[in-house]
Amino acid sequence: MGERIKHIRAEQKLTLEKLSEQVGISRNFLWEIEDGRKAPALKTLCGICRELNVSADYLLGFSSVRGLAENGGGQTAHKLFEIIDTLDENEKNMLHELLITYKNTVK
């Protein structure tokens, strides 16, 4: 995931400082994510996806479809990120579990 973030950030000519500022995290924490030393929380991952305009599936290696617009989810994903940003940590954890359950059920 870190390598993908770093690659896309470089493609978009974003510095560590600029992206970390946009996401609301420290430059050092973003560097640690890119270096594979730390994993972002869900809120941070959503912020990175939003700022880089990529899907979480792509960053996590579950999809080869990179951009939100490429998979038809640009507007929908943006609205979901806005909703997720308003949730507290317990609600985010519940949403995460719900999504996992849904994904496993639909298979």
N, C-alpha and C positions, 0 to 999 in steps of 0.2 A: 504494500500500500504506500509506504513512504517513498519508494522509487517513483511510483506513478504520480504522486503529488508533486514531487520535485521536478519531474520531467514536464508536467503540464504547466507548473508555475514558471519554469524557465521558458517554455514555448510562448507563454503569454507575457513574457518579460516583466514578471512580478518579482520583486525582491522578497527575501524572507521578512523583512521589516514591513513591507506594504501588505502582504497577504496576512501576516499575523495581526496587524492592526485592523484589517477588514474583518477578520474572524473574531477578534477580541481575545487573543491569547498572546503570550509573550513570544518574542522572536526565538528565544532559546527553546521553548516548548515545541514550537513548530519544527525547529531544526532536529530535535529529538524524535519527533514523529517521522520526519523524512529519513532520518538515520536508522529507524527501526528500533530505537531504544525505548520508546513509549508509545502507547496506543491512545488515540483520542477518545474522549467521552462522546456519547451520541450527539449531544448538542454541538460539540466542536466538529465532529465529522460532518454534520449537516451544514455547518457554516462553511467548511472547506469546500464541500460539494457545491454549495450555492455560489460561492465566490469564484470557483473555477469552472462552473457550469458543466459539471460532470455528475454522473450517477454514483451513488454509494456502491452499487453492484460492480461498477467498473473499478473503482478504487480498491475494493476488497477482492477483486479478481474473480468475481462470479459471472461477469459478462464482458464480452469484447466490445460491446456498444459503449462508446465513450461519453458522448454528450447527451444532455437531457433532451435537447431538441431532436437528436437522431432517433431516439426511441419513442418520440411522440409525447413525452412526458414533461416537457419544459414548463408549461404553465401549471399543470397539475402538481408537479414536483415542487415548484416554487411555492404554491399555496400550502402544500403539506409542510414544507420547511417553516413557513410562517406560523402554522399551527403548533408544530413541535417546539418552536422557540418559546411559546407561551406556557408550556407544560412544566411542572416541577419535576424533580428527579424521580419521585415515586410514580407519577403519571407516565413519564418516559419509559421507565422500567416495565410498567404494565403494558404499554403500547408495544414495546419490543417483544414481550412474551406473546402478546396477541398475534403479532405479525408472524412470529415463528410458528405458532400453532396453526394459523391460517395457511401458511406456506406448506407445512407438513400435511395438512388435511387435503389440500387441493391436488397434491401429487397423485 
